[in-house]
Amino acid sequence: MDAFLAVIIITVIIGISANAMDIAGFKIADYSSSASLDRITTDAANILINTPGSPANWEYSADLDQVTPGLAEYGNDSRNGTKILSIKKIDQLSSNYLNLVEGKVIPFRYNSSVIIYPIDPALKPIVVHNETLPANASEVAVVNRTVLIDFMSLNVLASINPYFNSLIGAEKLVWCPHHNLRGVKDHNKPNSNLNAPGWTCRPFKVSQWDLNFTDFYLISDPSALNDESAIWILDRPENQSEIGKKFDSKPIKMNDRISELLGQDNSTVMWLHVFTSGDSSKAFNAYLVGVPKNTPPENVSIEYLNPQPGYLVLTVWM
């Protein structure tokens, strides 16, 4: 009887120990799986945010099968440790997400989504890839990183800030070849008097190739000007104009005027002239910018002159 009771006790102890070992084993497996998913998500975020990809200009590649994607602008340093992401690479990744990500950045058996949220509420979130996270997902990992987004390849051809120009001295300003414009004497002399009406002018070079692949716009900051006297003229030394036009709160497309001035020449230097009242309380900036052909006018915004801060959220689950 004593031996029988001893066997029962030993059997119970062994059973309890085995159950405890199973529980511990499951917990270790769960922890290992969770740690592995966190590592996969972190590594994927580092690849996308911190590298330009391979090759570095992969967004122009015709064979995406040989591409490892990265969103960082090639040859562009970070600002205060924050990487600048290219909108062209973001668009290419969005259009070919599964082909570019699965098996290259994230293992095949995992699902993922990438959304970029600009800090400026006026800018819409960029949905790179958005799969619905199922309620029964066994494991989920999320990485949220601060980034800068270069929303548009916006090239500034001419930039004018009359108020700033008046402060740095006439000897440092650009001397315009256009004389006596709109009855203003000595228009070729840059305006250096802070409190007097005057012209500020900037030259820029443009070619037929630019015109074929670029849309040109005149924009101002603020878009709605307080200076009722403000006008602009676009001309070239060989084809001068004295007809000034008012600014608009919306971007003004300049392709027709540039095409008219360029004529049959392959390239030329044109001048943007801006006349202001000289009242510093009504100061504004004017920009002649070039954007990729067929860019919607509503996407030509002063906010896109500089990279915008935002958050890249990468979610991975299985």
C-alpha positions as CSV (number, residue, x, y, z in Angstrom):
1,M,0.0,0.0,0.0
2,D,2.8,2.4,0.9
3,A,4.5,1.7,-2.5
4,F,1.2,2.2,-4.3
5,L,0.7,5.6,-2.7
6,A,4.3,6.6,-3.5
7,V,3.8,5.7,-7.1
8,I,0.6,7.9,-7.2
9,I,2.4,10.8,-5.7
10,I,5.3,10.6,-8.1
11,T,2.9,10.3,-11.0
12,V,1.1,13.5,-9.9
13,I,4.4,15.4,-9.5
14,I,5.6,14.3,-12.9
15,G,2.3,15.4,-14.5
16,I,2.4,18.8,-12.8
17,S,6.0,19.3,-13.8
18,A,5.3,18.3,-17.4
19,N,2.3,20.7,-17.6
20,A,4.5,23.5,-16.1
21,M,7.2,22.8,-18.7
22,D,4.6,22.9,-21.5
23,I,3.3,26.3,-20.3
24,A,6.9,27.6,-20.0
25,G,7.6,26.3,-23.5
26,F,4.6,28.1,-25.0
27,K,5.5,31.3,-23.3
28,I,9.1,31.1,-24.6
29,A,7.8,30.4,-28.1
30,D,5.4,33.3,-27.9
31,Y,8.1,35.6,-26.6
32,S,10.5,34.4,-29.4
33,S,7.8,35.0,-32.0
34,S,7.0,38.4,-30.7
35,A,10.7,39.4,-30.5
36,S,11.2,38.1,-34.0
37,L,8.3,40.1,-35.4
38,D,9.5,43.3,-33.6
39,R,13.0,42.7,-35.1
40,I,11.5,42.1,-38.6
41,T,9.4,45.3,-38.4
42,T,12.3,47.4,-37.1
43,D,14.7,46.2,-39.7
44,A,12.1,46.8,-42.5
45,A,11.5,50.4,-41.2
46,N,15.3,51.0,-41.2
47,I,15.7,49.8,-44.7
48,L,12.8,51.9,-46.0
49,I,13.7,55.1,-44.1
50,N,17.5,55.1,-43.8
51,T,18.5,53.9,-47.3
52,P,17.9,55.0,-50.8
53,G,17.5,51.4,-51.9
54,S,19.5,49.3,-54.4
55,P,20.1,50.6,-56.9
56,A,20.0,54.1,-55.5
57,N,17.8,55.4,-58.3
58,W,15.6,52.3,-58.4
59,E,12.4,54.5,-58.8
60,Y,13.4,54.9,-62.5
61,S,14.3,51.2,-63.0
62,A,12.2,49.2,-65.6
63,D,13.1,45.9,-63.9
64,L,11.8,46.0,-60.4
65,D,12.5,42.3,-59.7
66,Q,16.2,43.2,-59.1
67,V,15.3,46.1,-56.8
68,T,15.5,46.4,-53.0
69,P,13.4,49.5,-52.1
70,G,14.5,52.4,-49.9
71,L,12.7,55.7,-49.7
72,A,15.5,58.1,-48.6
73,E,16.6,60.6,-51.2
74,Y,19.9,59.6,-52.8
75,G,22.8,61.9,-51.9
76,N,20.6,64.0,-49.6
77,D,21.7,64.2,-46.0
78,S,19.3,64.2,-43.1
79,R,18.2,67.3,-41.3
80,N,18.8,67.2,-37.6
81,G,18.9,63.4,-37.9
82,T,15.6,63.1,-39.7
83,K,15.8,61.4,-43.1
84,I,14.2,63.1,-46.2
85,L,12.0,60.7,-48.2
86,S,11.5,61.0,-51.9
87,I,7.9,61.3,-53.2
88,K,8.9,59.6,-56.4
89,K,10.1,56.5,-54.5
90,I,7.0,56.6,-52.3
91,D,4.8,56.6,-55.4
92,Q,6.8,53.8,-57.1
93,L,6.6,51.7,-53.9
94,S,2.9,52.3,-53.6
95,S,2.3,51.1,-57.2
96,N,4.4,48.0,-56.8
97,Y,4.3,47.3,-53.1
98,L,3.9,43.5,-52.9
99,N,6.5,42.9,-55.7
100,L,9.0,45.2,-54.0
101,V,8.5,44.3,-50.3
102,E,7.6,40.7,-50.0
103,G,10.6,38.5,-49.6
104,K,12.9,41.5,-49.9
105,V,12.1,43.8,-47.0
106,I,9.5,41.6,-45.1
107,P,9.3,37.8,-45.2
108,F,6.6,36.2,-47.4
109,R,4.4,34.9,-44.7
110,Y,3.8,38.3,-43.1
111,N,1.3,41.1,-44.0
112,S,2.0,44.8,-43.7
113,S,0.8,48.3,-44.3
114,V,2.7,51.6,-44.6
115,I,1.0,55.0,-44.1
116,I,2.7,58.4,-43.8
117,Y,0.9,61.1,-41.8
118,P,2.1,64.7,-42.4
119,I,2.1,66.9,-39.4
120,D,0.5,69.8,-41.3
121,P,-3.2,69.0,-41.2
122,A,-3.6,70.7,-44.6
123,L,-1.7,67.9,-46.2
124,K,-3.4,64.5,-46.8
125,P,-1.9,61.3,-45.4
126,I,0.0,59.2,-48.0
127,V,-1.3,55.7,-48.1
128,V,1.6,53.6,-49.5
129,H,-0.1,50.3,-48.8
130,N,-3.0,49.6,-46.5
131,E,-4.2,46.1,-45.8
132,T,-7.0,45.6,-43.3
133,L,-5.6,44.3,-40.0
134,P,-7.7,41.2,-39.1
135,A,-9.2,40.9,-35.6
136,N,-7.7,37.5,-35.3
137,A,-4.1,38.4,-36.1
138,S,-1.8,36.3,-33.9
139,E,1.0,38.8,-33.7
140,V,1.2,42.5,-34.5
141,A,4.2,44.9,-34.5
142,V,4.1,48.7,-35.2
143,V,7.0,51.1,-35.8
144,N,6.4,54.9,-35.9
145,R,9.3,57.0,-37.2
146,T,9.6,60.8,-37.7
147,V,10.5,61.6,-41.3
148,L,10.7,64.5,-43.7
149,I,8.8,64.1,-47.0
150,D,9.9,65.8,-50.2
151,F,6.3,66.0,-51.5
152,M,7.2,67.3,-55.0
153,S,10.2,67.8,-57.3
154,L,9.6,71.5,-57.2
155,N,12.4,73.5,-58.8
156,V,12.7,77.2,-57.9
157,L,13.9,79.1,-61.0
158,A,13.5,82.6,-59.6
159,S,12.9,83.8,-56.0
160,I,12.1,87.4,-55.1
161,N,11.7,88.9,-51.6
162,P,11.6,92.6,-52.2
163,Y,11.7,93.5,-48.5
164,F,14.7,91.3,-47.8
165,N,16.5,92.6,-50.9
166,S,16.1,96.2,-49.7
167,L,17.9,95.4,-46.5
168,I,21.1,93.8,-48.0
169,G,22.3,96.8,-50.0
170,A,21.9,97.7,-53.7
171,E,25.5,96.7,-54.5
172,K,24.5,93.0,-53.9
173,L,21.3,93.1,-55.9
174,V,20.8,92.0,-59.5
175,W,20.9,94.8,-62.1
176,C,18.1,94.4,-64.6
177,P,18.7,95.3,-68.3
178,H,15.2,96.6,-68.6
179,H,15.1,100.5,-68.5
180,N,12.3,102.8,-67.6
181,L,9.8,100.0,-67.1
182,R,6.2,101.2,-66.5
183,G,7.4,104.8,-66.2
184,V,9.7,104.1,-63.3
185,K,13.0,105.8,-63.9
186,D,16.2,103.8,-63.8
187,H,14.5,100.5,-63.6
188,N,17.9,98.9,-64.3
189,K,18.9,99.9,-60.7
190,P,17.6,97.5,-58.1
191,N,15.2,98.8,-55.5
192,S,17.1,99.4,-52.2
193,N,14.8,101.9,-50.5
194,L,12.7,100.1,-47.9
195,N,9.9,102.6,-47.9
196,A,9.7,103.5,-51.7
197,P,7.9,101.7,-54.5
198,G,10.2,99.9,-56.8
199,W,11.1,96.8,-58.9
200,T,13.0,93.7,-57.9
201,C,14.1,91.5,-60.8
202,R,15.7,88.0,-61.2
203,P,17.0,86.2,-64.3
204,F,16.7,82.5,-65.0
205,K,17.6,80.2,-67.9
206,V,15.0,78.0,-69.6
207,S,15.2,75.7,-72.6
208,Q,12.9,73.9,-75.0
209,W,13.7,70.6,-73.2
210,D,12.5,72.3,-69.9
211,L,9.3,73.3,-71.6
212,N,8.6,69.8,-72.9
213,F,8.9,68.2,-69.5
214,T,8.0,71.0,-67.1
215,D,5.0,73.1,-66.1
216,F,6.0,76.5,-64.9
217,Y,4.0,78.5,-62.2
218,L,4.2,81.8,-60.5
219,I,3.2,81.6,-56.8
220,S,3.4,84.0,-53.9
221,D,3.6,83.7,-50.1
222,P,1.1,84.6,-48.7
223,S,-1.0,83.6,-51.7
224,A,-3.5,86.4,-51.0
225,L,-1.4,89.6,-51.2
226,N,-2.1,92.7,-49.2
227,D,0.0,94.9,-51.5
228,E,-2.5,96.3,-54.0
229,S,0.3,97.8,-56.1
230,A,2.1,94.4,-56.6
231,I,2.4,93.4,-60.3
232,W,4.7,91.1,-62.2
233,I,6.2,91.0,-65.7
234,L,8.0,88.2,-67.5
235,D,10.2,89.1,-70.5
236,R,13.6,88.8,-72.0
237,P,16.1,91.5,-73.0
238,E,15.4,90.9,-76.7
239,N,11.6,90.9,-76.2
240,Q,10.8,93.4,-73.4
241,S,7.3,94.1,-72.1
242,E,5.8,97.0,-70.1
243,I,2.5,95.3,-69.4
244,G,2.3,94.3,-65.7
245,K,-0.1,91.8,-64.4
246,K,-1.6,91.2,-61.0
247,F,-0.8,88.3,-58.8
248,D,-3.4,85.7,-58.1
249,S,-4.2,83.7,-54.9
250,K,-3.9,80.6,-57.1
251,P,-0.7,79.5,-58.9
252,I,-0.4,81.2,-62.3
253,K,0.6,78.9,-65.1
254,M,3.4,80.4,-67.2
255,N,4.0,77.9,-70.0
256,D,2.3,79.9,-72.7
257,R,4.3,83.0,-71.9
258,I,7.6,81.2,-71.6
259,S,6.9,79.4,-74.9
260,E,6.1,82.7,-76.6
261,L,9.3,84.3,-75.3
262,L,11.4,81.3,-76.1
263,G,10.2,81.1,-79.7
264,Q,12.5,79.0,-81.9
265,D,15.5,79.3,-79.6
266,N,16.9,76.3,-77.9
267,S,17.4,78.2,-74.7
268,T,17.5,81.8,-73.4
269,V,17.7,83.9,-70.3
270,M,14.4,85.4,-69.1
271,W,13.7,88.0,-66.4
272,L,11.0,88.0,-63.7
273,H,10.2,91.6,-62.6
274,V,8.1,92.3,-59.5
275,F,6.9,95.7,-58.5
276,T,5.9,96.5,-54.9
277,S,4.7,99.5,-52.9
278,G,7.7,99.3,-50.6
279,D,5.5,98.9,-47.5
280,S,7.2,96.3,-45.3
281,S,3.9,95.5,-43.6
282,K,2.7,94.1,-46.9
283,A,5.9,92.2,-47.8
284,F,5.6,88.9,-49.6
285,N,7.8,86.4,-51.5
286,A,7.3,85.5,-55.2
287,Y,8.6,82.3,-56.8
288,L,8.7,81.1,-60.4
289,V,8.8,77.3,-60.0
290,G,9.0,74.3,-62.3
291,V,7.2,71.1,-61.6
292,P,6.9,67.8,-63.5
293,K,4.6,68.0,-66.6
294,N,0.9,67.6,-66.0
295,T,1.2,68.2,-62.2
296,P,-2.3,69.2,-61.0
297,P,-2.4,73.0,-60.2
298,E,-3.8,72.2,-56.7
299,N,-0.6,70.3,-56.0
300,V,1.6,73.4,-56.7
301,S,1.8,74.8,-53.2
302,I,4.1,77.0,-51.2
303,E,4.2,74.3,-48.5
304,Y,6.1,72.0,-51.0
305,L,9.1,74.3,-51.3
306,N,10.6,72.6,-48.4
307,P,10.4,69.0,-47.1
308,Q,7.5,68.5,-44.7
309,P,7.7,66.7,-41.4
310,G,5.5,63.7,-40.8
311,Y,5.3,60.2,-39.3
312,L,5.8,56.9,-41.2
313,V,3.8,54.1,-39.6
314,L,4.8,50.6,-40.5
315,T,2.5,47.8,-39.3
316,V,3.4,44.1,-39.7
317,W,1.4,41.1,-38.6
318,M,0.9,37.4,-39.1
